[in-house]
Amino acid sequence: MTRGTPHVTEAHRSEDCRAVSGVLARIGDKWSVLIVSRLGKNAMRFNELKREIGGISQRMLTLTLRGLERDGLITRTVYPTIPPRVDYALTALGRSLLVPVSALGDWARKNMRTIEDARAAFDGICERAGKKPLRAAAKRASRNLNRVFHPPLGGSKNP
């Protein structure tokens, strides 16, 4: 037993960690966050989502939508028209995810400058030590963060 948590066993905590990790893996990846945030406005068709998000492949969008549907975060509705029409919408569970996603966006906007300053300081230390800085990865992360929390008006084919 761990001090401070007398009724929690090691096995129980380990199971909780695995369960939470699985959920966070789904809702924490950038494509899921982008899709959930876009569907928070209204139901959308596949190509609308692809156009709005930009940069996502058809395969990745398909896989992410299936995963979100499997986890109960979105619904997929097929209309019997020619050609068939398929709409994706958030479920009540998916809508409840908008609250923490929005809070994360607010936090990111408030702290983006501080994070950029910390990255610049870190990269400077790396350069002075003769190590390769992480600038390329940081730029990609910043671009993706901006796409999530500052989407272009009316969608964009080229983010």
Backbone hydrogen bonds, N-H to C=O, Kabsch-Sander energy under -0.5 kcal/mol:
donor,donor_aa,acceptor,acceptor_aa,energy
2,T,5,T,-0.6
2,T,8,V,-0.5
5,T,2,T,-1.8
8,V,5,T,-1.3
9,T,7,H,-0.6
13,R,9,T,-2.1
14,S,10,E,-2.3
15,E,11,A,-2.3
16,D,12,H,-2.3
17,C,13,R,-2.5
18,R,14,S,-2.1
19,A,15,E,-2.4
20,V,16,D,-3.1
21,S,17,C,-2.7
22,G,18,R,-2.0
23,V,19,A,-1.8
24,L,20,V,-3.0
25,A,21,S,-2.2
26,R,22,G,-1.2
27,I,23,V,-2.6
28,G,24,L,-2.1
29,D,26,R,-0.5
33,V,29,D,-2.1
34,L,30,K,-2.3
35,I,31,W,-2.7
36,V,32,S,-2.9
37,S,33,V,-2.5
38,R,34,L,-2.2
39,L,35,I,-2.8
40,G,36,V,-1.0
41,K,38,R,-1.4
42,N,38,R,-0.8
44,M,88,Y,-2.4
46,F,86,V,-0.6
49,L,45,R,-2.4
50,K,46,F,-2.5
51,R,47,N,-2.3
52,E,48,E,-2.8
53,I,49,L,-2.8
54,G,50,K,-2.2
61,L,57,S,-2.5
62,T,58,Q,-2.4
63,L,59,R,-2.8
64,T,60,M,-2.6
65,L,61,L,-2.7
66,R,62,T,-2.4
67,G,63,L,-2.2
68,L,64,T,-2.6
69,E,65,L,-2.4
70,R,66,R,-2.8
71,D,67,G,-2.1
72,G,69,E,-1.5
73,L,68,L,-2.7
74,I,68,L,-1.0
75,T,89,A,-2.9
77,T,75,T,-0.5
77,T,87,D,-2.9
78,V,76,R,-0.5
79,Y,77,T,-0.5
79,Y,85,R,-3.7
81,T,79,Y,-2.5
85,R,79,Y,-1.5
87,D,77,T,-2.6
88,Y,44,M,-3.0
89,A,75,T,-1.8
90,L,39,L,-0.5
91,T,73,L,-2.2
95,R,91,T,-2.7
96,S,92,A,-1.9
97,L,93,L,-0.9
97,L,94,G,-0.6
98,L,94,G,-0.6
98,L,95,R,-0.9
99,V,95,R,-0.5
99,V,96,S,-0.6
101,V,97,L,-2.1
102,S,98,L,-2.7
103,A,99,V,-2.3
104,L,100,P,-2.5
105,G,101,V,-2.2
106,D,102,S,-2.5
107,W,103,A,-2.5
108,A,104,L,-2.7
109,R,105,G,-2.5
110,K,106,D,-2.4
111,N,107,W,-2.0
112,M,108,A,-1.2
115,I,111,N,-2.5
116,E,112,M,-2.7
117,D,113,R,-2.4
118,A,114,T,-2.3
119,R,115,I,-2.5
120,A,116,E,-2.4
121,A,117,D,-2.4
122,F,118,A,-2.5
123,D,119,R,-3.1
124,G,120,A,-2.2
125,I,121,A,-2.1
126,C,122,F,-2.5
127,E,123,D,-2.7
128,R,124,G,-2.4
129,A,125,I,-1.6
130,G,127,E,-1.4
131,K,126,C,-3.1
138,A,134,L,-2.3
139,K,135,R,-2.7
140,R,136,A,-2.1
141,A,137,A,-2.4
142,S,138,A,-2.4
143,R,139,K,-2.5
144,N,140,R,-2.6
145,L,141,A,-2.5
146,N,142,S,-2.6
147,R,143,R,-2.2
148,V,144,N,-1.9
149,F,145,L,-2.3
150,H,146,N,-2.5
155,G,152,P,-1.4
156,S,51,R,-1.1
